[in-house]
Amino acid sequence: MSLTMKGKNLLTMGQLKKEEIEQILKTAENLKIRAKTGEFPPILAGKTLGMIFQKNSTRTRVSFEVGMFQLGGHALFLAGNELQLGRGETIADTAQVLSRYVDAILIRTFSHNDVLELAKYASVPVINALTDYAHPTQVLTDLFTIYEKKGTLAGLKMTYVGDGNNNMANSLLIGAAKVGLSFTCASPQGYEPTPEVLAQAKALAKLNGSIIEVTNDPIAGVSGADVLYTDVWVSMGQEKETEERKKVFQPFQLNKELLAYAKADAIVMHCLPAIRGMDITDEVMDGPQSVVFDQAENRMHTHKAIMAVLI
C-alpha cells in the first residue's frame, strides 16, 4: 500500500491531486474487499486519532471510530464543549498540544477558518470532517460509491438537486471536476453555487474533459443523468429558514416524477441524514435505484483509506 500522502492534511477537495483521489479510492476498494472476508490489516497499530466534534454526528463519528479500530489503532472522541477550546483556549495552542499526543487530528466544526488555523499550527495531519464550507471526506466516499456502482467516473453525468450554496455542493463541484465527472447543479434562483467555487470547478473540468453546468430547472438538470444526488434543504445553523426553504425547494424534491427524467439505470445518492418527505421521498430513497445505504457503509471503508494514506 502506497503511503506517498503520509503527513498530508485533508482540508478540501481542491488540495488533492487527481492521482491522490484515485489512490484513496483504490485503497478504499482494497480495504473493503479485505473487510468482507474478515481481514483487517493492523496497519495503524499503535496510532491514535484525536477527533474534535463541535457539530453533531452519526456516520462520521462511528465510521472513523470503527475504521480506526479495524486498522489496529485507537480513536479518541473529544467533544468541543468539553475541551478547553470551550473556555477560550486558542486553536493554535490546542493544535500544538494535541500534536504531542496523537498521530492525526480530525475536526468537525462550523467555521472553515478554524480548520485552516488548526492545520497551520498542528504538526500531524489534520482531517476536515465537515465545515460550513467543505466536506471532503463525504465526497471521497461519494466518488468511491459511484466508481463501485458504475465502474468508472469519467464520462458520467452527475446531477445534484437542492441547495447549491452549501458544503456538499462546494465539495462535489470540485471533486467531480477533478476526476472528469460531468456535474450539473440544479438549484432554485438565489441558491446557486458561489461564483468563486463555480469558476474553480469549471477551470478544473476543462482540464479533465468534463462539463460543469448550473440550472434553475430541476427537470432539465436531471435529464440524462447517470447519478442523482441530493442533500437536506436546511443545514445545521439554518433552522430559522426552514419554512421559507420548504417553499423554495419543493420543486427540487427528489421524487419518482423527477427521477423519471434521469437515465433508466441512474443511481440515487444522499449524504444523510435525510428528511424523508422533504428533500427525498420514501419511494425513491427505499427504491431499487437508491444506493444511499451502500453509500453510508462506504463512509467507513473510505475513511479507513484516508487514515491509511495520511497516517
N, C-alpha and C positions, 0 to 999 in steps of 0.2 A: 504493500500500500504506500503510495507516494505521500510524502509529507512536505512537499515544496511550499505549502502555505503556512507551515508551522510558525507561530508567533504573530500572525497577521490578525488585525481586527476585522470584524464583520459589522459594519455600521449602516451601509446602504447597498443596494444592488449596483449602484453606479461605480463603486470602487472595485468591483470584481471584474476580472477579465473573462472573456467568453470561455477560455480554456480552464479557468478556475471554477466557473459554474459547472462545466462538463465534468471536472474532476469530482466535485461534490456529488453530482448526480450519479456518476459511476460508482462512487464509494457507497452511496445510499443503496443502490441496487445490489451491490455485493453484500452489504451488511443485512439487507432484508432477506436475501436468499439464504444466507447462513442462519439467520434467526429462525426462519421457517423450518429448518432442520434441527433446531435446538442447539446451534453452535453460536456461542457468544465469546468472541475473542477478547481476552482481557488486555486490550492494547492501551487502556488508560489506567491500569492498576497503579495505585499509589498517587493518583492525581485527584485534585479537588476542584469542583466548580462552585464558585460563590454566586448565588442567584439573588439579585436585588429586585423585589417586586413592589412597585408603588401603584400598580394597577392590578385589578383582579385578574385571575387566570384559571382556566381549567386545563386545556390542551397543552399550553406552553409549559406550565409547571410540571405536569405529570409526565409529559413526553421527555423533557430534559432530565428529570429525576430518574425515571425508569431507564432511559437510554444510558445515562452515566453509570448506573448500577450494572447494566448488562455489559458495559465495556470494562468493568472492573474498578471503576472509580467511585467517587463519593460526591453527591450534590448537597450543598448547604443552602437551605432556604432562609433568606434574610428579608423579613417584612420591612418595608420602608418606614413604617411608623414605629418600629421597634429599634431601628438603628439610630445612632447619634445624628444622622442626617436630619431626622425629625426634630432635633433640638438645636439645629443651627450649625453643626459641623460642616465644613465645606466639602464639596465634591472632590476637590483636589486632595485634601487630606485623607478622605475616605479611600480614594483610588490608591494612594501611596501605601496606606496601611494594609488594605486588602491584598495588594500585590505581594506583600511579605508573607501572606498566609495561604493563598490559593493559587492555582495554576491558570485560571481564567475567570473572568467576571462576566456574568450575564446580567442585563438590566432591562426591565420592562417598566416604562415610565411615560410621563406626559411630554415634557419638553425635549426635543431632539438636541438642543444645545447642551443639556445635561449629559447626554451620551457622548457628545463630542468632547466635553470637558473631562469626563471620566477617562476616555481613551487617551487624551492628551497627557494625563498625569499617571496613568497606570503603566506598569512595566510588564504586564501579562496581557494576553489577548482579551479584548472586550467584544462581547456579542450583543447586538441590539435585538432584543426580543420583542420590540414594539415601542414606537413613539407615535406622537400625533402626526409625524411627517412620514415615517417609513416603517415597513415590516418585512425586512429581507428574509428572515428565517421562514416565514409563511410562503413567500413567493418561490423560494428554492424548493419547498415542499410541493407547491403547485406545478412547477416545471417538471419535477420528478414524476408526479402523478400523470401529467399529460403524456410524457415520454413513455411511461409504463403502459398506458392505455392505447396510445396511438402509434407507438414505435418510432416516433420522430417528433421534432419540434419545428424545424424549418419547413416552410411551405404551408403550414396550417393557418387557419384564421380563428382567432380567439376574440370573443366579444364580452366585454364587461358591461353589465347593465346596472345603473344606480348612481351613487354619488361619486363623480369623477374627481372630486377635490378632497380626497382623504388618503390616509396612509397606504391602503391597499391599492388604490388606483395609481398612486405615485410609484410604488414599487413594481407593480405589474407592468406598467408602461415601460420602465427601464429594463426590467428583466426580460420581457418579451423581445424588445428591440435588440438586446444583446445576443440573443440566440437565434435570430432570424424568424421569429414567430410574429406574423402579422396581427395587429391588435386594433380593435375598434372600441372606443369608449362611447357608450350611449347613455347620455345624462340629460336631465332637464336643463333648460336655459338657466344660467346663473350658477350651475353646479358642475361645470366642465373642469377639466384639469387646469392647473395653473400654467400660464404661458411658459414659465421657465422649465418646468418638468416636461411639458409637451415639446418644446424646442429641442431639449436634450434627447428625448426619445426619438424624434424624427431624424435627428442627425445620426444617431446610432443605427436606426433602422436602415437608413440609406447605405451605410457601410456594410450591413449584414443581409441586404436583399429582401427586406420585409417592408410592410406599409403600416403606418400609424394614421388612424382616422378618428375624428370626433364628430358625433352627430347628436341632434336633439330628438331624432326619430327612432324609437326603440325597434320598430319593425324593420326599418332599413338597416339598423345596426346589426341585428341578429341574422339577417338573411344570408344564407350560405355559410354560416359559422360552423366550425368543427368543435368548438368549445364554447360553452356559455358559462359565465361566472357572475355571481352577484354577492353582495355583502349587505349588512344591516343598513338601513336608511338613517339611523340615529346612532352615532358613535358615542363612546363614553365622553361625557362632558357637554353633550349637545341635548340633554334631556328636555330643556326648556323649549326646544324647537320641534318637539315630537309631533304635535298636531299639524303644524304647518308642513312639515316634511311628509306626513302621511298623504296630504292632498297633492303636493307637488309630484311625489314619486309614484303615485298609484298607476299611471300608465306604464311604468317601468317594472312592475311586478313580474317576476319570473314565474309564469303560469303556463298551462298547456297550450293556450292560444298563441302566446309569444314563442314558445318552444317549437311550434309547428313550422315557423319560418326558417329555422336552422336546418342543417343537413339532417337526414334521417338517422344517421349514426352519431350525431353530436352528443358529447358528454356534458353533464351539468355539474358545476362545482360551486361550493360555498365555503368560505374560510371558517364559518361558525364563530360564535353562536348565531343561529338563525332565529328570526322572529317569524315563526310559521304563520301563514295567512297575511303577512305584511310583505316582506321582501321576496318571499318564495312560498308557493303553495305546497300543501302536503302531497298532492298527487305528483308533483314534479320532484320534490325532494326525496320521496319514497319510491319514485317511479323507476322503470328499467334503465333510463338513461343517466340516472344520478350515480355519481362516484363520490358523493360527499363523505361517506364514512370510510371509504378506502383512502380518500384524501386525508381525513383526520388521522387514520392509522399511520399514514406516511410521514406525519409530523415526527414521530419517534425515530423512524429509520433515517430521515433526512437530518434531524438534529444530531443523531449519533454520528453521521457523516461529517457534519460541521465541526463537532468536537474533535473527531478523529484527525481531521486535516489541520486544524488550528492548534490543538494542544499537543 
